[in-house]
Amino acid sequence: MSAVSDPEILANSAPTARSRLADLSLSQLVIWGLILFLCLSPFALIIAVSFGEKIEGASWEWGFSLVNYQRVFVGANWPEEVTFLYLQNLYYSLYYAVFAAVIAVLLAFPFTYLMTGLSRRAQSAWLVFILSSLSLSEVFIVMGWDVLLSNRSGLPMVFKETGLTAWLKEVGWFDTLREWGLANPRNVKFKTSVFATVLTMSYLVWPYAVILLYPPLSRMDRSMIEAAQTMGAGPWTVMRTVILPSVRLPLFGATLLLFVFLLGVYVAVSVFAEPAKQTMAVSVYSAVRGATLNAPFGAAQAVILLITASVFLVLGQWMSRRASA
Amino acid sequence: MILRTLSNLFLALSAVMLALPILVVCGAALNSGRSMFFPPKEPTLARFKEFFFTETVWVTALGNSVIVAFCSAALAVLVAWPLAYGLWKQGGKAAQVLAGLGSMPFALPPIVFGVGLGFLWSFIGTLGTLWIGIISHAALFMALPLVTISIGLQSIDRSHLDAAATMGATGSVVFRTVILPQTMPYTVSGFFFALVLSFNEFIVMFFVSASSYSTVTLQIFNSLRNGYTPTMAVAAITFIVISVAVFSAVARWGDLPRLMGAEPAKS
């Protein structure tokens, strides 16, 4: 692009070269136009629509009002009445995402470390398994956990049949489970609960965590570990003083990326979370296409979700740049 | 020795945990009734016949899934190629920004991108057509071939390029005889990654299809309120088999550990 904008070069070059440069600039323009249109304009439109206004009984119109944002932050009837209903949704988005991301990374880290110690062939086989699970649609994963956690079959049945429920009642832990909302008077129940939501969400991103931790762990210099071992360091000392310091930043970066990914989870939350503990992704959905049909309000919430996600992505970028510097 | 056993135990436990919901879904597909039970009641294979042949809803949805996945993956590769090539050949800020923009839809929450695309296509007036679904998925998954092709281009031996240039090969000849063949496995891998993910995606598809057609995962998503049925479990099995087949093929003919970011294999 810079070559074309320089008139001297254009004037001096041979006609064929000139036409080729013009071709190049044209193709570059096309690709820029295409990318801006496909990848940037949808986000720009959301921001534009979020300032619009809903017309009662119809759709909505363009405008410049902050009423949608006001509704997200302090409720529709502000200042007479203040509700934090939608901020609470955002809070639960962050809450589920943080726990699920941290659990997934904590379990994926030892796994990936052990996996990268295997032969190249075995690694390939594991990667096929993990990638297949990773690409599996959220609807199927939720389907599996739904069967496993539902009251009529799956784990609650196993608890009852094996006498685990009776045993829990005997030692008195059953009452604790009831306090946590994980049991009804007769048996344990996992739907709907924070436990089921976080479990499914961390299952959802566990393969991603492995894939993200795979490059740093497989490139790690194993001779350092061997050196430490020959000098008499035990496995825990090796872990603490050699392995962990060298992968501290990738671990944090992976957690951050999974966290951003989990902000957008819809199906797992709408199936497993309690009605009062839904997330912002769910309320975006119901505002745009669901029961309430208020596109500008949905767009405003989407913008807030977008800003939240971008902040964490930029933070992650900045940290990884500092790590490589 | 104890540590070794513990390690293997942990690996095995992870595999069991990872496979557990998948196995349960596979078992539930054998139910003869309308509800999902595990273990299945009165096992039958009738649900498979329904999904692939007799129930029009599912047959049409499967057809749409296949069309969208193949076309959008091809389109994603076609758009990602010049981006990756520009990044590798010229580098510089502009190419980086362009590649960053191209990966943005994949990095941000899909529900946000889906809502945005819904607005975009409804303004243009093309909401709800199948080719809009294809373009939307291509934009969403462009990041995957972009990454794999970039890895491929970086792995080209510079001495091959120098040799070709010394022997008088023009730019297009070098491209055809050196660059293209050496990056082919990576391009194909990128295509398959985009294909499999497009196959399984439903949120963006939900917003751009505007209920005028549906893919398999979208069909399941739309009937979520009524609960899961064993026919949906058949869909799940089909999708798992496709994923395993595709990634096994990538592992067989490409270097999967290298694609995932391991050091090049020492041969």
Interface residues (C-beta under 8 A of the other chain):
Chain A: M1 S27 Q28 I31 W32 L34 I35 L36 L38 C39 L40 S41 P42 F43 A44 L45 I46 V49 L107 P110 F111 L114 M115 T116 R120 Q123 S124 A125 L127 V128 F129 I130 L131 S132 S133 S135 L136 S137 E138 V139 F140 I141 M143 G144 W145 D146 V147 L148 S150 R152 S153 G154 Y203 W206 P207 I211 Y214 P215 S218 R219 P235 V260 F261 L263 G264 Y266 V267 S270 V271 A281 V284 Y285 V288 R289 A295 G298 A299 A302 L305 L306 A309 S310 L313
Chain B: L3 S7 F10 L11 S14 A15 M17 L18 L20 P21 I22 V24 V25 A28 M36 F37 F38 P39 V79 P82 L83 G86 A94 L98 L101 G102 M104 P105 A107 L108 P109 P110 I111 V112 F113 V115 G116 L117 G118 F119 L120 F123 I135 A138 A139 M142 F193 V196 L197 F199 N200 E201 F202 I203 F206 F207 T217 I220 F221 L224 Y228 M232 A233 A235 A236 F239 I240 S243 V244 F247 S248 A251 L256 P257 M260 G261 A262 E263 A265
